Amino acid sequence: MVRGTDISLYAFGRSATAIVALIVLGTCLVFAQISTATMSGEVHDSTGGVIPGVTITIKHTETGLTRTVNTTENGSYHMPSLPVGPYEVTAEKLGFKQQVRRGITLVVAQEAVVGSDARRRSCCRD
């Protein structure tokens, strides 16, 4: 009878340990949920062609956090892990007018697509 009790306590201890481990793991996964957002897009000229090498500045308007990225050879950009909240996006490249988009609000786990249409600067006045 003593021997049977030892086995039962041993089995109970292993089961209890497994249950506690599952609860802890589940709690960690809940806290590991994404609390940021992603912004991406493409920059096009007035004819619809993509523009590589455009400097994209993404500014969180409440905190002042600013992140910068350049568009790729296909005119696209991607900025992951942005804190949620209000943003403004600025697109700049020599020879083009600066474009600013305001009133963009990111929410948790959002993948916002924010594009821009750049216009060439006029070289001469009529």
C-alpha positions in Angstrom: 0.0 0.0 0.0 2.8 2.4 0.7 4.4 1.5 -2.6 1.1 2.3 -4.5 0.9 5.7 -2.8 4.4 6.7 -3.9 3.5 6.0 -7.5 0.3 7.9 -7.3 2.1 10.9 -5.7 4.8 10.7 -8.4 2.2 10.7 -11.1 0.2 13.5 -9.5 3.4 15.6 -9.2 4.2 15.1 -12.9 0.7 16.0 -13.9 0.6 19.1 -11.7 4.0 20.2 -13.2 2.7 19.7 -16.7 -0.5 21.7 -15.9 1.5 24.6 -14.4 3.9 24.6 -17.4 0.9 24.9 -19.8 -0.6 27.7 -17.8 2.7 29.7 -17.8 3.3 29.1 -21.5 -0.3 30.2 -22.3 0.1 33.3 -20.3 3.4 34.2 -22.0 1.8 33.7 -25.4 -1.1 36.1 -24.5 1.4 38.8 -23.5 3.5 38.2 -26.6 0.7 39.4 -28.9 1.6 42.1 -31.4 1.1 45.7 -30.2 2.5 47.4 -33.2 1.5 48.0 -36.8 3.2 48.0 -40.3 3.2 50.6 -43.0 4.1 50.1 -46.6 3.4 51.5 -50.0 4.7 52.6 -53.4 5.6 56.0 -54.8 4.6 56.8 -58.4 5.2 59.7 -60.7 2.4 61.6 -62.6 2.6 59.0 -65.4 2.2 56.1 -63.0 5.8 55.0 -63.2 7.5 53.9 -59.9 10.2 56.1 -58.4 13.1 54.4 -56.7 15.3 56.1 -54.1 12.6 58.3 -52.6 13.2 59.1 -48.9 10.1 58.2 -46.9 9.9 59.7 -43.4 7.2 58.3 -41.1 6.5 60.5 -38.0 4.4 59.6 -35.0 2.7 63.0 -34.4 2.1 62.5 -30.7 5.5 61.3 -29.6 7.7 62.7 -32.3 9.2 59.3 -33.1 10.6 59.5 -36.7 11.7 56.6 -38.9 13.1 56.9 -42.4 13.4 54.4 -45.2 14.2 54.7 -49.0 12.0 53.2 -51.7 13.5 50.1 -53.5 14.1 49.8 -57.2 10.4 49.0 -57.7 9.3 52.2 -55.8 8.1 50.4 -52.7 8.9 50.7 -49.0 8.1 48.7 -45.9 8.3 49.8 -42.3 7.4 47.2 -39.7 7.0 47.5 -35.9 5.6 51.0 -35.7 3.9 51.9 -32.4 0.1 52.5 -32.9 -1.2 56.0 -33.1 -1.4 59.0 -35.4 1.2 59.5 -38.2 2.3 61.8 -41.0 4.3 60.4 -44.0 6.6 62.6 -46.1 8.1 61.5 -49.4 11.1 63.5 -50.8 13.4 63.2 -53.7 15.6 65.7 -55.5 13.7 67.0 -58.6 10.3 66.2 -57.2 7.9 68.2 -55.0 7.7 67.0 -51.4 4.5 65.1 -50.6 3.1 65.0 -47.1 0.2 62.7 -46.0 -1.4 63.5 -42.7 -4.2 62.0 -40.6 -3.0 58.4 -40.8 -3.9 56.5 -37.6 -2.4 53.0 -37.1 -4.1 50.4 -34.9 -2.8 47.2 -33.4 -1.6 44.6 -36.0 -2.7 46.8 -38.9 -0.8 46.6 -42.2 -1.5 50.0 -43.7 -0.8 50.8 -47.3 0.2 54.4 -47.8 1.3 55.4 -51.3 2.3 58.7 -52.8 2.1 60.4 -56.2 5.1 62.6 -56.8 5.1 65.5 -59.2 8.3 66.8 -60.9 9.3 70.3 -60.0 9.1 72.8 -62.8 12.5 74.1 -63.9 11.3 77.3 -65.4 8.4 79.8 -64.9 6.3 80.7 -67.9 
